[in-house]
């Protein structure tokens, strides 16, 4: 499938929307055009189950009349003048928003860095099918795997254009490639399931399909014959896949919108220690070939790396324009477009690695649980109370022993962050990056 998004056409139509909005009586306006194409294939037991192609094309116009704001969306621009007139009429009767407004001209991006986000590879349905079949075959070849839960491969491209009435015009394209396989081990009521996957902006960076399938199979087999453990307070080690969720909880707690609503358990801790000394967390929108990268934010601001935690101390919130104004701060260019407006969000958020191997970290824990999977969403964002079902492997004498399931771990994220210790093995493939981490003193609810 050729990457056929017409970037210039999107730019021209977004600019026409903004011009028409001003003529219709808007004091200011911005327009976002988004387009995407993708091709995907899923297989199961050596046969193609589904092949799909999707295309999307849409526009959102946001108009400001004084401090009043309204948005309209459309998939086609057959009547630009009528669309803009409706948007302005809606804004005139909307309640005032004291924090609404465009980014200032001095904040706007003027130069767009090259981030190598677009892969020139043309997605091919036959190659997607062959990759998915190869991953499935490798998973089924693992001793102990009884059946396939399916494998899938996809590729595509998406584009975004932003134009504003104060002179900003920017656009970029991003390609996406993914491959996954799910394996089932065992028989009857003793069956266990696990998966592996990869997701990249460039196809050449994807893990080999055979490696993905093999890892899925090995993970499923390792889970066979799980045991229960007694309720206790113990050390917990999160593998990188599970540890990413902890970084995600942190991202939610330092979102400026949550702070403004007073729904963040970290809202009173700016400038104070949140993690142990030595730990840093950095958000970097300029990381080449990364899924969360972008040359400008959703309001057209110039972007730069942002240190969220330095030596354990909380240094910043994620802020877009409206949220920053509400908090009496300056935006740090973390606006993401979300339908009718913007909201703060992370880009490529990374927890810094430590100076200890995951094997040594496990040995230091001695006795505890190594978590490979998390179940449920038991996190209270206001208090930080944490309770989630997990499965993984029991640690005994510093070694992984038997698989464990049907247990729950509980604690409070403020305490967990303060005791978190990272290993030196960050998984760099995704937009949220974490190494193996260990946290002492969590409650494990078992039998």
Secondary structure, 3 states (H helix, E strand, C coil): CCCCCCHHHHHHHHHHHHHHHHHCCCCEEEEEEEEEEEEEEEEECCEEEEEEEEEEEEEEEEEEECCEEEEEEECCCCCHHHHHHHHHHHHHHCCECCCCCCCCHHHECCCCCCCCCCCCCCCCHHHHHHHHHHHHHHHHCCCCEEEEEEEEEEEEEEEEEEEECCCCEEEEEEEEEEEEEEEEECCHHHCEEEEEEEEECCHHHCCCHHHHHHHHHHHHHHCCCCECCCCEEEEEEECHHHHHHHHHHHHHHCEHHHHHCCCCCCCCCCCCECCCCCCCEEECCCCCCCCCCCCECCCCEECCCEEEEECCEECCCECCHHHHHHHCCCCCCCEEEECCEEEECCCCEEECCCCCCHHHHHHHHCCEEEEEEEECCCECCCCCEEEEEEEEEEEECCEEEEEEEEEEEEEEHHHHHHHCEECCCCCCCCCEECCCEEEEEEEEECC
